[in-house]
Amino acid sequence: MTELQLKDKTYIASTYNRFPVDLVSGKGSLFYDANGKEYIDMGSGIGVTAFGACDEEYVSAVTSQLNALQHTSNLYYTSPCATLAEMLVKKSGLKKVFFANSGAEANECAIKCARKYAEDKGVLGSVIITLEQSFHGRTITTLSATGQDSFHKNFLPLTDGFKHVPKNDLNAIKEIAKNQPVSAVMIELIQGEGGVICLDKNYVLELYSYCKQNDILLIVDEVQTGNGRTGSLYAYMNYGILPDIVTTAKGLGGGLPIGACMLGEKVEETFTFGTHGSTFGGNPVCSAGAISILNRLTPEFLSEVNAKSELIFKTLENAEGVESVSGMGLMVGIKTKKPVKEVVSYCIENGVLPLIAKDKLRLLPALNIPTSTLKKALGVILNALK
């Protein structure tokens, strides 16, 4: 155990099972440890550093704002906050934005909005339906929304008002709606923590239609899938729908803490003065960083993301040691024939840093990872899979 690892173990709460790598610096998709060893980053901070480490344009935007005004309360106006909101609305097709500090907080906002929307209509005691194997955050309420019992252990009683149903099963949702009011259905179009599992497109389209016909809000959690990760700006665009509420975080901030709950036409006026708030939400420095990210997610850039995605899938599908490959864009899950932890250990030893989702190897590289670097990382991964 290194001195840094010992200090971490001594003073930091034991909530993370860290890999034995002491990172000290990085540039783009390359990290360096305390001994100067180079690693290719295939996780981007779990889908956060969209343009890699220490990206010059991002650093410039953040430091420029940091030197102008690092924070003020939401009692006053700031240009980065309003500009970012305008960009999100115009690019997403939704109407208004509430800024938070994380994906969990954005999802809390969506849940509060759905409940208030129902009560404003005079509907009391409504439930929100989510999917089994979903993941929506680690606060008590977003844990309650999460459809995985393993995350619930030790934290009972959970928040009431949630029902979990199997994915791709619209009849299960209809059965619940027969017996009690439903305010919203909340889904991830790709279940990241659940194993990088894409929802069936026909199911999503039928669910979208059903929710519209029955005045049930459709909430899409894009905390991990948003901001170019799936090859479009948001994953719902790949499905041809426009949800009532969309939550996002991770890649939006590029490394700084920011979350956004985007509100559609049905709910754009649901929140009123005093019904929600956040001390740091819309912080000008975080907003400036997010503006620099969004400005670069052009159609031309996203086409490059899709080309890199195609390279990954073509390389890994039917490769030795691979059972299956799932995902979309640069959000990839690999079901390995050997234990996934063995694959990860080999990768780390040979200078590649991937992730794990359930029993799968998970890849979330920076969106601008150079193709040559990506090919080098895939070479190591192929050897690990063998």
Sequence and secondary structure as in RCSB ss.txt:
>XXXX:A:sequence
MTELQLKDKTYIASTYNRFPVDLVSGKGSLFYDANGKEYIDMGSGIGVTAFGACDEEYVSAVTSQLNALQHTSNL
YYTSPCATLAEMLVKKSGLKKVFFANSGAEANECAIKCARKYAEDKGVLGSVIITLEQSFHGRTITTLSATGQDS
FHKNFLPLTDGFKHVPKNDLNAIKEIAKNQPVSAVMIELIQGEGGVICLDKNYVLELYSYCKQNDILLIVDEVQT
GNGRTGSLYAYMNYGILPDIVTTAKGLGGGLPIGACMLGEKVEETFTFGTHGSTFGGNPVCSAGAISILNRLTPE
FLSEVNAKSELIFKTLENAEGVESVSGMGLMVGIKTKKPVKEVVSYCIENGVLPLIAKDKLRLLPALNIPTSTLK
KALGVILNALK
>XXXX:A:secstr
  HHHHHHHHHS S     S  EEEEEBTEEEETT  EEEESSHHHHT TT BT HHHHHHHHHHHTT S   TT
S  HHHHHHHHHHHHHHS  EEEEESSHHHHHHHHHHHHHHHHHHTT  S EEEEEBT    SSHHHHHHSB HH
HHTT  S  SSEEEE TT HHHHHHHHHHS EEEEEE SEETTTTSEE  HHHHHHHHHHHHHTT EEEEEETTT
TTTTTSSSSTHHHHT   SEEEE GGGTTTS  EEEEE GGGTTT  TTS   SSTT HHHHHHHHHHHHH  HH
HHHHHHHHHHHHHHHHTT TTEEEEEEETTEEEEEESS HHHHHHHHHHTTEE EEETTEEEE   TT  HHHHH
HHHHHHHHHH 
